[in-house]
C-alpha cells in the first residue's frame, strides 16, 4: 500500500448493520421515504428546494377518466419526463406534440433550462426528434437489437443577449 493511503493506520470501520430486502413490490411509503430522504440530501447540498411533480393528463371527454398523458418532475433546473402514453386512436393527431409543448412550457416557467428522458427504439425516438429533442446515447436492452435511447432538449427561453 502506498504511504498516502488514508486507511493506513486508521482504526477498522465496523461493518454497517442493515437488512437488505430485494422486492418487486415496494410499498408506496417505502418509495416515498427514499425519495424524500434523497430530496432532503439534495436540498442540504444545493440550498435549492424545487422538486415538483409535473403532469399533463388526457381525459376522455365523456367519462372524464384519464386515458393517457405525460408524467415527470422538475428538479434543480431540469425537467425529467418519466412516462408518456397516448392510446393508439389519439396518435398522429398532433396531440402528443401539444402535450409535450405544454409540459416543456410549464417546466420553463419553473426555471428549467433543459429536459431529459429515455425512450426505447420501438417506442418514440422519432417523435421526440421531430419535437427538437437530441440523442444523448443508447444502451442496448432486450429484445436483441433494441436500445434505450436517452435524449435531451434545451428548453430555456432565449435571453436575447446573444448568449
C-alpha positions in Angstrom: 0.0 0.0 0.0 1.3 3.5 -0.8 2.1 5.7 2.2 -0.5 8.2 1.1 -3.4 5.7 1.6 -5.7 7.3 4.2 -6.7 3.8 5.6 -3.1 3.1 6.7 -3.1 3.3 10.5 -6.8 4.1 10.6 -8.9 2.1 13.0 -11.1 -0.6 11.3 -14.5 0.6 10.3 -17.4 -1.5 11.7 -19.5 -3.3 9.1 -22.8 -1.5 8.5 -25.7 -3.3 10.1 -28.8 -3.4 7.9 -31.1 -6.0 6.5 -31.4 -5.9 2.7 -34.6 -6.9 1.0 -35.0 -7.4 -2.7 -38.6 -7.0 -3.8 -40.8 -6.4 -6.9 -43.5 -4.9 -4.7 -42.1 -2.0 -2.6 -44.6 -0.2 -0.5 -45.5 3.3 -1.6 -44.4 4.6 1.8 -41.0 3.0 1.3 -40.6 4.6 -2.0 -41.7 8.0 -0.5 -39.2 7.6 2.3 -36.3 7.0 -0.1 -37.4 9.8 -2.4 -37.9 12.3 0.4 -34.6 11.4 2.0 -32.8 12.0 -1.3 -34.6 15.2 -1.7 -33.5 16.4 1.8 -29.9 15.4 0.9 -30.1 17.4 -2.3 -31.6 20.5 -0.6 -28.8 20.4 2.1 -26.1 20.2 -0.6 -27.6 22.7 -3.0 -29.8 25.1 -1.0 -32.4 24.6 -3.7 -35.8 23.2 -2.8 -37.6 22.9 -6.1 -38.5 19.3 -6.8 -42.1 19.2 -8.0 -44.2 16.7 -10.0 -45.4 17.7 -13.4 -48.2 16.0 -15.4 -50.2 16.7 -18.5 -53.3 14.4 -18.4 -55.5 13.4 -21.2 -59.1 12.7 -20.1 -61.9 11.0 -22.0 -64.4 13.8 -22.8 -67.4 11.6 -21.9 -66.2 9.8 -18.8 -63.5 12.3 -17.6 -61.3 9.3 -16.8 -57.6 9.7 -17.6 -56.7 7.8 -20.7 -53.2 9.0 -21.3 -50.7 11.8 -20.9 -47.3 12.6 -19.6 -45.8 12.4 -16.1 -42.5 13.7 -14.9 -40.9 16.1 -12.5 -38.8 19.2 -12.3 -35.7 19.5 -10.1 -32.5 21.5 -10.0 -33.2 23.2 -13.3 -34.1 20.0 -15.2 -37.4 18.6 -16.4 -37.5 14.8 -16.3 -40.1 13.1 -18.5 -40.8 9.8 -16.8 -43.9 8.3 -18.6 -45.7 9.4 -21.8 -48.6 7.4 -23.3 -51.4 8.0 -25.7 -54.0 5.5 -26.8 -53.4 4.4 -30.5 -56.5 6.2 -31.7 -55.1 9.6 -30.5 -51.6 9.2 -32.0 -50.7 11.1 -35.2 -53.2 13.9 -34.5 -50.7 16.5 -33.1 -52.0 15.9 -29.5 -48.7 14.3 -28.4 -46.7 17.3 -29.6 -49.1 19.6 -27.8 -48.8 17.6 -24.6 -45.0 17.8 -24.8 -45.2 21.6 -25.6 -47.4 22.3 -22.6 -45.1 20.2 -20.3 -42.0 22.0 -21.6 -43.7 25.4 -21.1 -44.6 24.6 -17.5 -41.0 23.3 -16.9 -39.6 26.5 -18.4 -41.9 28.6 -16.2 -40.4 26.7 -13.2 -37.0 27.8 -14.3 -35.8 24.6 -16.0 -33.0 25.0 -18.6 -33.1 21.5 -20.1 -35.2 18.4 -20.3 -34.2 14.7 -20.3 -35.9 11.4 -21.0 -35.4 8.0 -22.3 -37.5 6.0 -24.7 -37.0 2.7 -26.5 -36.1 2.3 -30.1 -39.5 0.7 -30.8 -41.4 3.4 -28.9 -41.0 7.1 -29.9 -37.5 8.4 -30.6 -38.6 9.7 -34.0 -41.5 11.6 -32.4 -39.2 13.3 -29.9 -36.6 14.2 -32.6 -39.4 15.9 -34.5 -40.1 17.9 -31.4 -36.5 19.1 -31.2 -35.0 16.6 -28.8 -31.4 15.4 -29.4 -29.9 11.9 -28.7 -27.5 11.7 -25.8 -26.8 8.0 -26.3 -28.1 4.5 -26.5 -27.9 1.5 -24.2 -28.7 -2.0 -25.7 -31.6 -3.8 -24.0 -33.9 -6.7 -24.8 -35.1 -7.9 -27.1 -31.8 -8.2 -29.1 -31.4 -5.3 -31.5 -33.3 -2.9 -29.2 -31.9 0.0 -27.3 -32.9 2.6 -24.7 -32.4 6.0 -26.3 -31.5 8.8 -23.9 -32.5 12.2 -25.1 -32.3 15.9 -24.1 -33.7 19.2 -25.1 -32.7 22.8 -24.2 -35.9 24.5 -23.1 -34.7 27.7 -21.5 -36.2 30.8 -23.2 -33.7 32.7 -25.4 -32.2 35.5 -23.4 -31.8 37.8 -26.4 -28.3 38.9 -25.3 -26.5 36.6 -27.8 -25.5 34.1 -25.2 
